[in-house]
């Protein structure tokens, strides 16, 4: 995307403040979904593994690849992505344009109302 694309997006969001607030809310709250779901997944897998070991069922070894995959895939993806970003050493288009244009305009100020 070019600067003109970002300016067009900004003008559209400037004309639609409800959409702007919605996008800002999504930007703030959607990262919490994997932040909460991933530890829950790991806990559920480990609880199931312990249950299988305690009942001495032979299905417990079948669960080990699932646990390993659920730990290794996100870990490897994170480290490869980090190494790739460090190696490329180029700013993302988002970093170049959005920070200049949107950051000062896309803030929501939360007002707390006292309940009587």
C-alpha positions in Angstrom: 0.0 0.0 0.0 1.1 3.5 -0.6 0.6 6.7 1.3 -2.3 7.6 -0.9 -4.1 4.4 0.1 -3.6 5.2 3.8 -4.8 8.7 3.3 -8.0 7.4 1.6 -8.5 5.0 4.5 -8.0 7.8 7.0 -10.5 10.0 5.2 -13.1 7.2 5.2 -12.6 6.5 8.9 -12.7 10.2 9.6 -16.1 10.4 8.0 -17.3 7.3 9.9 -16.4 7.7 13.6 -18.4 4.6 14.6 -16.4 2.4 12.3 -13.2 4.0 13.6 -14.1 3.2 17.2 -15.0 -0.3 16.2 -11.6 -0.9 14.5 -9.8 0.6 17.5 -11.7 -1.6 19.9 -10.9 -4.7 17.7 -7.3 -3.7 17.7 -7.2 -3.5 21.4 -9.3 -6.6 22.3 -8.6 -9.2 19.6 -5.1 -9.9 20.7 -6.5 -11.1 24.0 -8.2 -14.1 22.3 -5.0 -16.1 21.5 -3.4 -14.8 24.7 -6.2 -16.5 26.7 -7.0 -19.5 24.5 -3.4 -20.8 24.0 -2.8 -21.4 27.8 -6.2 -22.9 28.1 -5.5 -25.3 25.2 -2.2 -26.3 26.9 -3.9 -26.9 30.2 -6.7 -29.0 28.7 -4.2 -31.1 26.8 -2.1 -31.7 29.9 -5.2 -32.5 32.0 -6.3 -35.0 29.4 -2.7 -36.5 29.3 -2.7 -36.9 33.1 -6.1 -38.5 33.1 -4.9 -41.0 30.5 -1.8 -41.8 32.5 -3.7 -42.2 35.7 -6.1 -44.6 34.1 -3.1 -46.4 32.5 -4.8 -46.3 29.1 -2.6 -46.9 26.0 -4.0 -43.8 24.3 -1.7 -41.5 26.4 1.3 -41.8 23.9 -1.1 -40.8 21.1 -1.6 -37.5 22.8 2.1 -36.6 23.1 2.4 -35.5 19.5 -0.5 -33.2 19.9 1.0 -31.6 22.9 4.4 -31.3 21.2 2.8 -29.8 18.1 0.8 -27.3 20.1 4.0 -26.1 21.8 6.6 -26.3 19.0 4.6 -24.8 16.1 3.8 -21.5 17.8 7.3 -21.4 19.3 9.1 -22.1 16.0 6.9 -19.7 14.2 7.6 -16.9 16.7 11.4 -17.4 16.5 11.6 -17.8 12.7 9.4 -14.6 12.3 11.6 -12.7 14.8 14.8 -13.8 12.9 13.3 -13.0 9.6 12.2 -9.5 10.7 15.7 -8.9 12.1 17.4 -10.2 9.0 15.2 -8.1 6.6 15.6 -5.0 8.7 12.9 -3.1 6.7 10.0 -1.3 8.2 6.6 -2.7 7.5 4.2 -0.4 5.4 2.1 -0.2 8.5 5.0 1.2 10.5 5.8 3.8 7.9 2.4 5.2 7.2 0.0 4.3 10.1 2.1 5.8 12.8 2.3 9.1 11.0 -1.3 9.3 10.1 -3.6 7.3 12.4 -2.0 7.1 15.8 -2.9 10.5 17.0 -6.4 10.2 15.6 -7.4 6.7 16.5 -7.4 6.9 20.3 -10.4 6.4 22.3 -10.7 8.1 25.7 -12.6 6.0 28.2 -14.7 8.0 30.6 -15.7 6.4 33.8 -19.1 7.4 35.2 -19.7 7.0 38.9 -22.8 5.1 39.8 -24.9 6.6 42.4 
